[in-house]
Amino acid sequence: MDTAEEAREYDAMDHAAVNAAFVADFLAARGESRGGTIVDLGCGTGRIAILIARADPLARVVAIDIAEHMLTVAHENIQAAGLSDRIELVRADAKGMSEIASGSIAAVVSNSIVHHIPEPSRVLAEIVRVIEPGGIAFVRDLFRPDSADEVDRLVSLYASNETERARGLFRDSLGAALTLAEVRETLERIGVSDPEVAQTSDRHWTWTLRKAL
């Protein structure tokens, strides 16, 4: 999804309610701790980074994506929101955040990028690596339905008002997503014992990790 047309079409899709719920759930999971550096991994067009910066005025957000055109739109959105001084855009591969030191980030959030990654274990391991002791990871993504009928139901329910291309992207994303069992197995392979993974909507799973002090 890295053409100018795809980036702008993605930005035009109605993700407002999903994004707002994601940020509210992240802040609730983080608790009273506020401020610090928050990495938004797979930031897309910057909508979640903007919501986090508005909700936590003490935080600095580093918004990372590999898609150049997504970052172009994100830059426009962040400027329009007046948050360029608190949100830094970085073009980087989530599978290897070499520019971020281990144990240096207060929180990492990621919404709906895991299903785009051929080897998600590498991304999840990087998230664990960069979080500081006491810091939090909050990762949410789609999970793969167990039937074609359920895919059809979800596409009809959540994308009926979108363009044909957008409906196709959503359908493809559901097909590429992991099951809850696969998420847990992947996390256990990278050394996360008893991972806190839960189904948090009819199409999402969420993993929350509080790194030990």
N, C-alpha and C positions, 0 to 999 in steps of 0.2 A: 504494500500500500504506500508507494512512494512516487506517485506522480502528483503534479499540482492539482489535477482534477480530483483524484481520489482523496487527497488530503482535505480539500475544501468540501467535498461531499460528505466525508466523515464528520467534519466539524459542524456541518449543517444538520446532522442527525440529532434527534432529541434524546440526549443522554442526561438531561438536567436532573431528573429524579434519582437516577441510578448514581450519578456522581455525588449528589448531595447526601444520599444515604451512605455511600462509601466514606466520605469525609467525616460524617457524624459518627459512624461506627469506629473509625480509626481514632478519633479524639476520645471516644468513650473507652476504648481499649488502652489507650496511652495513659489515661488517668490524669492526675493533677499536674504531672510533669509537662512543662511547656517550654517553647523556645528551642534553641539548638539548631543544628543542621538536619533537614529532612530531605532525603533523596526520593524523588518521584521517578521510578524506573519504568520506562516505556510511557513517557508523559504525553505522547500524541500531540494534540494541539493546545495543551497547557491548561485545560479547563479545571482539572483537579488541583494542579499546582496553585492556581489562582484562588480556589476555594480554601485551600489549606492556609495560604498566606493571609487571607482575609480573616479566617477563624482564629489564627494564632499570630498576633502581631509581633511577637518576639522571635518568631522562627525565620530562618533563612532556608529557602527551598532551592535545591539543585535538581533541575528537571532534565532527565536524560532520555534521549531517543536516538535511534540510528537512522531514522527516515528524515532526510533533509527537508522535504517539502512539508512534513508534519511540523518540523521545527520552525519553518518559515511562517506558517500560520500561527503557531504558538507565540512567536515573537510579536506578531501583530496583536494577538489577543492580550498578551501581558502588557504591552505598551498601552492599549486601550483601557486596561484596568488600572493603570498608573502604578504598576508593581515591578517595574524593571529594576529598581534598586534592591529588591528583596528576592527575586527569582532569577537564578542564573540558568541559562540554557546551555546544555552540553551535548554535542553529537558524539556518541560512544556506543559500543556494543555491550549490551547488558551481560554477556557471557564472560567479559573480561574487563572489569572496571579498574584497570591498572593505575589510573590517575587518583584513585581514592585509597588512602592508607587503611590498613586493617584496624578495626576497632575505633574508628574515628567519627562515626555517624550516629546521631541520636535516634533516628528512626528512618526506616526504608518502607515506602509504600509502593505498591504496584497493582494496577487494576487492568486485568484482561490483556496481559501480554504473554502469559505462560503458554497458551495454546498456539502462539505464533512461533515458538522456539522448538527446533527439532530435538535438542538435547536440554530439556528444562532443568536437569540436575545441575548443570553448570551455572545457570542463572541463580538458582536457589542457594547454591553453595557460596556464590559471590555475595548474596544478600547477607548470609550468616557471617561471612568474613568481615564485612565493613562495619557492622553494627558494634557500637561500644558496649562495654559491660553495663547492664541495666537498660540498654536501649531496646527498641521494639521493631519487629518486622510485622507488616500487615499487608497480606497478599490476597487478592481476590481474583477469581477467574470464572469462566464458564465451566460447567461439567458436561460430559457427553451423555445425552439421553440414551435410554436403553431400547428405543424403538424409533422407526421412521415416523410413526404416527405422532409421537411426542415431539419430534423435531418440527413436524408440520404445525402442531398446536402452538409451539413457542413462537415460530415465525409469524403465524397468523395473529397471535396475541400481542406480540411486541414490535412487529415490523410492518404491520399491514398498511400503515400510513407513510412508509418510507418508499424510496425509489426501488425499481426492480433490482438495480445493482446492489443497493444497500440490503435488500432482503436476501440476495444471493450471498453477500459477505457474511451476514448473520448465520445463514444456513451452513456455510462452509466452516465458520468458526465453531459452531456446535459440533460438527463432525470431527474437527481437529482437536477438540478439548479432551482433557483427561477425565477419567472417572475418579471418584473420591478414593477408591482403593489404590489407584495408580498414583495419585498425589501422595498418599501416605507412604507407599512403597518407595517412591522417589526420595522423599525426605529422609526416610530411614537409611537409605543407601548412602546419603551424604553425612550421616552421623547424628541426625536429629532424632532423639529417642522419644517415643510416645508423642508424636507431633499433634498439635492442637489444630485439627482440620475438621471443619463442620460444613454441612450444607446450610447456606444462609438465605437462599431463596429457591424458587422452583427451577432456577438455571445457574446458580452460583455456588461455589465453595469458597471458604475463607480460611486461610492459615494465619494464626497469630503466634508469634514467638517473642518472649521476653528473655533476652540474653542474660545469663547468670552473671552476677557481680564477681 
